[in-house]
Amino acid sequence: MASKKQPPAPITPKCGPCGGTGEVPAAVRVGRNRRTVGQQAGICLACFGTGEATD
């Protein structure tokens, strides 16, 4: 019996804002003047952390 070949999985485009990682940098602000002191990883709201572009 011959084995059936499955079609290749469709390639989904990467999300633009996060570049396909699912994380974006978020600024960390402290103090009364809201001075920026660093960055931390935040979830990408465009793809909700999946890294795949949505329609």
Backbone atoms as SQL, in Angstrom:
CREATE TABLE atoms (id INTEGER PRIMARY KEY, chain TEXT, resi INTEGER, resn TEXT, atom TEXT, x REAL, y REAL, z REAL);
INSERT INTO atoms VALUES
  (1, 'A', 1, 'MET', 'N', 0.827, -1.156, 0.000),
  (2, 'A', 1, 'MET', 'CA', 0.000, 0.000, 0.000),
  (3, 'A', 1, 'MET', 'C', 0.893, 1.248, 0.000),
  (4, 'A', 2, 'ALA', 'N', 0.548, 2.181, -0.841),
  (5, 'A', 2, 'ALA', 'CA', 1.312, 3.419, -0.919),
  (6, 'A', 2, 'ALA', 'C', 0.842, 4.381, 0.171),
  (7, 'A', 3, 'SER', 'N', 1.806, 5.050, 0.773),
  (8, 'A', 3, 'SER', 'CA', 1.434, 6.016, 1.815),
  (9, 'A', 3, 'SER', 'C', 1.058, 7.348, 1.166),
  (10, 'A', 4, 'LYS', 'N', 0.067, 7.990, 1.750),
  (11, 'A', 4, 'LYS', 'CA', -0.394, 9.276, 1.227),
  (12, 'A', 4, 'LYS', 'C', 0.442, 10.396, 1.835),
  (13, 'A', 5, 'LYS', 'N', 0.852, 11.313, 0.987),
  (14, 'A', 5, 'LYS', 'CA', 1.594, 12.457, 1.482),
  (15, 'A', 5, 'LYS', 'C', 0.609, 13.532, 1.918),
  (16, 'A', 6, 'GLN', 'N', 0.883, 14.108, 3.062),
  (17, 'A', 6, 'GLN', 'CA', 0.036, 15.180, 3.557),
  (18, 'A', 6, 'GLN', 'C', 0.536, 16.505, 2.991),
  (19, 'A', 7, 'PRO', 'N', -0.370, 17.408, 2.684),
  (20, 'A', 7, 'PRO', 'CA', 0.066, 18.712, 2.186),
  (21, 'A', 7, 'PRO', 'C', 0.793, 19.477, 3.288),
  (22, 'A', 8, 'PRO', 'N', 1.746, 20.320, 2.931),
  (23, 'A', 8, 'PRO', 'CA', 2.478, 21.070, 3.953),
  (24, 'A', 8, 'PRO', 'C', 1.554, 22.040, 4.683),
  (25, 'A', 9, 'ALA', 'N', 1.874, 22.278, 5.919),
  (26, 'A', 9, 'ALA', 'CA', 1.071, 23.188, 6.737),
  (27, 'A', 9, 'ALA', 'C', 1.179, 24.599, 6.172),
  (28, 'A', 10, 'PRO', 'N', 0.090, 25.362, 6.200),
  (29, 'A', 10, 'PRO', 'CA', 0.145, 26.729, 5.680),
  (30, 'A', 10, 'PRO', 'C', 1.071, 27.598, 6.532),
  (31, 'A', 11, 'ILE', 'N', 1.817, 28.442, 5.866),
  (32, 'A', 11, 'ILE', 'CA', 2.753, 29.323, 6.559),
  (33, 'A', 11, 'ILE', 'C', 2.007, 30.581, 6.984),
  (34, 'A', 12, 'THR', 'N', 2.012, 30.853, 8.291),
  (35, 'A', 12, 'THR', 'CA', 1.348, 32.049, 8.792),
  (36, 'A', 12, 'THR', 'C', 2.373, 33.177, 8.902),
  (37, 'A', 13, 'PRO', 'N', 1.994, 34.385, 8.507),
  (38, 'A', 13, 'PRO', 'CA', 2.933, 35.506, 8.592),
  (39, 'A', 13, 'PRO', 'C', 3.168, 35.911, 10.045),
  (40, 'A', 14, 'LYS', 'N', 4.349, 36.469, 10.290),
  (41, 'A', 14, 'LYS', 'CA', 4.706, 36.925, 11.622),
  (42, 'A', 14, 'LYS', 'C', 3.994, 38.226, 11.945),
  (43, 'A', 15, 'CYS', 'N', 3.781, 38.441, 13.214),
  (44, 'A', 15, 'CYS', 'CA', 3.145, 39.668, 13.700),
  (45, 'A', 15, 'CYS', 'C', 4.123, 40.831, 13.516),
  (46, 'A', 16, 'GLY', 'N', 3.615, 41.962, 13.072),
  (47, 'A', 16, 'GLY', 'CA', 4.461, 43.125, 12.812),
  (48, 'A', 16, 'GLY', 'C', 5.035, 43.788, 14.056),
  (49, 'A', 17, 'PRO', 'N', 4.230, 44.132, 15.071),
  (50, 'A', 17, 'PRO', 'CA', 4.759, 44.847, 16.234),
  (51, 'A', 17, 'PRO', 'C', 5.790, 44.061, 17.046),
  (52, 'A', 18, 'CYS', 'N', 5.603, 42.751, 17.172),
  (53, 'A', 18, 'CYS', 'CA', 6.523, 41.975, 18.012),
  (54, 'A', 18, 'CYS', 'C', 7.540, 41.176, 17.206),
  (55, 'A', 19, 'GLY', 'N', 7.385, 41.104, 15.894),
  (56, 'A', 19, 'GLY', 'CA', 8.325, 40.351, 15.064),
  (57, 'A', 19, 'GLY', 'C', 8.195, 38.847, 15.219),
  (58, 'A', 20, 'GLY', 'N', 7.062, 38.384, 15.725),
  (59, 'A', 20, 'GLY', 'CA', 6.837, 36.946, 15.852),
  (60, 'A', 20, 'GLY', 'C', 7.234, 36.367, 17.195),
  (61, 'A', 21, 'THR', 'N', 7.702, 37.190, 18.137),
  (62, 'A', 21, 'THR', 'CA', 8.100, 36.671, 19.442),
  (63, 'A', 21, 'THR', 'C', 6.959, 36.626, 20.436),
  (64, 'A', 22, 'GLY', 'N', 5.951, 37.471, 20.263),
  (65, 'A', 22, 'GLY', 'CA', 4.831, 37.520, 21.193),
  (66, 'A', 22, 'GLY', 'C', 5.043, 38.475, 22.348),
  (67, 'A', 23, 'GLU', 'N', 6.223, 39.098, 22.417),
  (68, 'A', 23, 'GLU', 'CA', 6.525, 40.038, 23.496),
  (69, 'A', 23, 'GLU', 'C', 6.991, 41.364, 22.914),
  (70, 'A', 24, 'VAL', 'N', 6.600, 42.444, 23.573),
  (71, 'A', 24, 'VAL', 'CA', 7.040, 43.785, 23.202),
  (72, 'A', 24, 'VAL', 'C', 7.615, 44.461, 24.445),
  (73, 'A', 25, 'PRO', 'N', 8.580, 45.389, 24.280),
  (74, 'A', 25, 'PRO', 'CA', 9.123, 46.081, 25.452),
  (75, 'A', 25, 'PRO', 'C', 8.123, 47.095, 25.999),
  (76, 'A', 26, 'ALA', 'N', 8.002, 47.137, 27.315),
  (77, 'A', 26, 'ALA', 'CA', 7.136, 48.099, 27.989),
  (78, 'A', 26, 'ALA', 'C', 7.989, 48.925, 28.937),
  (79, 'A', 27, 'ALA', 'N', 7.862, 50.238, 28.877),
  (80, 'A', 27, 'ALA', 'CA', 8.660, 51.123, 29.718),
  (81, 'A', 27, 'ALA', 'C', 8.234, 51.017, 31.177),
  (82, 'A', 28, 'VAL', 'N', 9.218, 51.067, 32.084),
  (83, 'A', 28, 'VAL', 'CA', 8.954, 51.064, 33.521),
  (84, 'A', 28, 'VAL', 'C', 9.204, 52.475, 34.025),
  (85, 'A', 29, 'ARG', 'N', 8.174, 53.076, 34.639),
  (86, 'A', 29, 'ARG', 'CA', 8.280, 54.455, 35.116),
  (87, 'A', 29, 'ARG', 'C', 8.087, 54.484, 36.623),
  (88, 'A', 30, 'VAL', 'N', 8.877, 55.328, 37.309),
  (89, 'A', 30, 'VAL', 'CA', 8.788, 55.436, 38.762),
  (90, 'A', 30, 'VAL', 'C', 8.788, 56.902, 39.170),
  (91, 'A', 31, 'GLY', 'N', 8.331, 57.136, 40.370),
  (92, 'A', 31, 'GLY', 'CA', 8.408, 58.465, 40.959),
  (93, 'A', 31, 'GLY', 'C', 7.273, 59.384, 40.569),
  (94, 'A', 32, 'ARG', 'N', 7.290, 60.548, 41.195),
  (95, 'A', 32, 'ARG', 'CA', 6.241, 61.535, 40.963),
  (96, 'A', 32, 'ARG', 'C', 6.291, 62.091, 39.547),
  (97, 'A', 33, 'ASN', 'N', 7.473, 62.251, 39.002),
  (98, 'A', 33, 'ASN', 'CA', 7.631, 62.800, 37.651),
  (99, 'A', 33, 'ASN', 'C', 7.564, 61.733, 36.572),
  (100, 'A', 34, 'ARG', 'N', 7.304, 60.493, 36.969),
  (101, 'A', 34, 'ARG', 'CA', 7.170, 59.359, 36.039),
  (102, 'A', 34, 'ARG', 'C', 8.411, 59.203, 35.159),
  (103, 'A', 35, 'ARG', 'N', 9.554, 59.182, 35.815),
  (104, 'A', 35, 'ARG', 'CA', 10.840, 59.025, 35.135),
  (105, 'A', 35, 'ARG', 'C', 11.000, 57.588, 34.650),
  (106, 'A', 36, 'THR', 'N', 11.433, 57.413, 33.401),
  (107, 'A', 36, 'THR', 'CA', 11.643, 56.083, 32.832),
  (108, 'A', 36, 'THR', 'C', 12.977, 55.529, 33.330),
  (109, 'A', 37, 'VAL', 'N', 12.939, 54.327, 33.935),
  (110, 'A', 37, 'VAL', 'CA', 14.148, 53.725, 34.486),
  (111, 'A', 37, 'VAL', 'C', 14.551, 52.433, 33.780),
  (112, 'A', 38, 'GLY', 'N', 13.707, 51.890, 32.936),
  (113, 'A', 38, 'GLY', 'CA', 14.062, 50.655, 32.248),
  (114, 'A', 38, 'GLY', 'C', 12.903, 50.121, 31.427),
  (115, 'A', 39, 'GLN', 'N', 13.061, 48.869, 31.006),
  (116, 'A', 39, 'GLN', 'CA', 12.024, 48.213, 30.217),
  (117, 'A', 39, 'GLN', 'C', 11.813, 46.802, 30.724),
  (118, 'A', 40, 'GLN', 'N', 10.609, 46.303, 30.530),
  (119, 'A', 40, 'GLN', 'CA', 10.305, 44.918, 30.838),
  (120, 'A', 40, 'GLN', 'C', 9.509, 44.324, 29.688),
  (121, 'A', 41, 'ALA', 'N', 9.434, 43.020, 29.633),
  (122, 'A', 41, 'ALA', 'CA', 8.710, 42.357, 28.556),
  (123, 'A', 41, 'ALA', 'C', 7.220, 42.395, 28.842),
  (124, 'A', 42, 'GLY', 'N', 6.450, 42.733, 27.822),
  (125, 'A', 42, 'GLY', 'CA', 4.995, 42.748, 27.928),
  (126, 'A', 42, 'GLY', 'C', 4.400, 41.949, 26.789),
  (127, 'A', 43, 'ILE', 'N', 3.189, 41.471, 26.959),
  (128, 'A', 43, 'ILE', 'CA', 2.532, 40.681, 25.920),
  (129, 'A', 43, 'ILE', 'C', 2.118, 41.595, 24.764),
  (130, 'A', 44, 'CYS', 'N', 2.255, 41.095, 23.569),
  (131, 'A', 44, 'CYS', 'CA', 1.878, 41.846, 22.370),
  (132, 'A', 44, 'CYS', 'C', 0.356, 41.840, 22.255),
  (133, 'A', 45, 'LEU', 'N', -0.244, 43.028, 22.195),
  (134, 'A', 45, 'LEU', 'CA', -1.693, 43.114, 22.126),
  (135, 'A', 45, 'LEU', 'C', -2.228, 42.923, 20.713),
  (136, 'A', 46, 'ALA', 'N', -1.355, 42.959, 19.716),
  (137, 'A', 46, 'ALA', 'CA', -1.793, 42.750, 18.344),
  (138, 'A', 46, 'ALA', 'C', -2.052, 41.268, 18.061),
  (139, 'A', 47, 'CYS', 'N', -1.240, 40.386, 18.645),
  (140, 'A', 47, 'CYS', 'CA', -1.394, 38.951, 18.392),
  (141, 'A', 47, 'CYS', 'C', -1.700, 38.162, 19.666),
  (142, 'A', 48, 'PHE', 'N', -1.797, 38.836, 20.802),
  (143, 'A', 48, 'PHE', 'CA', -2.065, 38.215, 22.096),
  (144, 'A', 48, 'PHE', 'C', -1.046, 37.138, 22.457),
  (145, 'A', 49, 'GLY', 'N', 0.225, 37.379, 22.097),
  (146, 'A', 49, 'GLY', 'CA', 1.300, 36.490, 22.489),
  (147, 'A', 49, 'GLY', 'C', 1.552, 35.290, 21.604),
  (148, 'A', 50, 'THR', 'N', 0.804, 35.140, 20.519),
  (149, 'A', 50, 'THR', 'CA', 1.007, 33.964, 19.664),
  (150, 'A', 50, 'THR', 'C', 2.138, 34.174, 18.662),
  (151, 'A', 51, 'GLY', 'N', 2.398, 35.414, 18.270),
  (152, 'A', 51, 'GLY', 'CA', 3.436, 35.700, 17.299),
  (153, 'A', 51, 'GLY', 'C', 2.970, 35.601, 15.856),
  (154, 'A', 52, 'GLU', 'N', 1.692, 35.270, 15.645),
  (155, 'A', 52, 'GLU', 'CA', 1.155, 35.143, 14.304),
  (156, 'A', 52, 'GLU', 'C', 0.283, 36.353, 13.982),
  (157, 'A', 53, 'ALA', 'N', 0.393, 36.839, 12.773),
  (158, 'A', 53, 'ALA', 'CA', -0.389, 38.001, 12.344),
  (159, 'A', 53, 'ALA', 'C', -1.862, 37.617, 12.247),
  (160, 'A', 54, 'THR', 'N', -2.723, 38.553, 12.622),
  (161, 'A', 54, 'THR', 'CA', -4.159, 38.332, 12.514),
  (162, 'A', 54, 'THR', 'C', -4.726, 39.191, 11.411),
  (163, 'A', 55, 'ASP', 'N', -5.895, 38.844, 10.955),
  (164, 'A', 55, 'ASP', 'CA', -6.533, 39.613, 9.880),
  (165, 'A', 55, 'ASP', 'C', -7.188, 40.856, 10.404);
